[in-house]
């Protein structure tokens, strides 16, 4: 009996080693690809903006041209349109990790046309879908079988984790995000472990090459005092409600613009670009495109919410207006079917909500209090809109610092519970 158990234990040990070896190998493949795609994409977008685009009103015309180009490119593979995450979810959950390579290539170029021309949206969704498609197909060359336990599924999950980690610098939260966005009710170590490995390697690689991440923030430690709790609870509640509101607006725009129709796609993209980019340019040019500069400026100085409104308007109303402007511009852009993501814009809107609450409660002048509320707004809105409370809380803790883990967790849990039966992807996935 003892010998039989020993043989069984040995077999299980060897099986575990095989799994571990496969996970490490896939993570070592996925992470550099994710970092390279994100880095090259951002560098190309920055070059285009710096050399070919103007900061004047002609930027609206450039955005229209970019939208039309994106529409033409997307005709090659209509499945490449939209956010990217729904396609990833279906590929991992329903197709065992099999994602179209053609759609990945088309999405890469259509996303570039959209975001390089100042189209409003984020990077995580489109680039996550691109890299998950790349890694799935690379592993598919050696292990073509797809399925619930397949290596292609693992590669797809690691691909998204590497992109999120390269953008946020949050290795653990990124790995959890790649799994939680698919199956929050049934997360498994066989998905989580390789995803976290991929995210960790991606952060190491990006740090080794001194790559500047989108969410690279320098947050000094600060203590959470009892006086800030009312503002924290209000921020969490507002973020939860904003998540539901954004989901409803985005759904209404998608249905109104009939984003799934092939007919008139160029006109639809162009019309959305005129309104979305025009609105952002008129109110606050820093919010055009990915809004990367706006996020960092908001973190350092809440007065940037005034934009073009001028100093005559109360700061609290300016913050509220910018919340609406960013929500509408992103909802219109992605709702029309253009290839852009939600994560970055939602993070910015969440930080705007935290800034709004800080101004409302008179604590925006205290950087510690301001950062607490911005972190809570970010976590609450991501959790509410995407239904990823664990990932939201952990990513915010990794980005802002562990000392803000409590407000991030409170806001993420409240945001998720208030909107747990709805996500911003319901329109695309057809789920309730």
Secondary structure, DSSP 8 states (H G I E B T S, - for coil): -HHHHHHHHHHHHHHHHHHHHHHHHHHHHHHHHHHHHHHHHHHHHHHHHHHH--SSTHHHHHHHHHHHHHHHHHTT-GGG-S-SHHHHHHHHHTSTT---HHHHHHHHHHHHHHHHTT-S-BSHHHHHHHHHHHHHHHHHTT----STT-HHHHHHHHHHHHHHHHHH--HHHHHHHHHHHHHTTS--HHHHHHHHHHHHHHHHHHHHTT---TT----------GGGHHHHHHHHHHHHHHHHHHHHHHHHHHHHHTTT--TTHHHHHHHHHHHHHHHHHHH-GGGSTT-HHHHHHHHH-GGGGGTTS-TTS-HHHHHHHHHHHHHHHHHHHHHTT-S-BSHHHHHHHHHHHHHHHHHHTT-TTSHHHHHHHHHHHHHHHHHHHH--HHHHHHHHHHHH-GGGHHHHHHHHHHHHHHSTT--TTHHHHT--
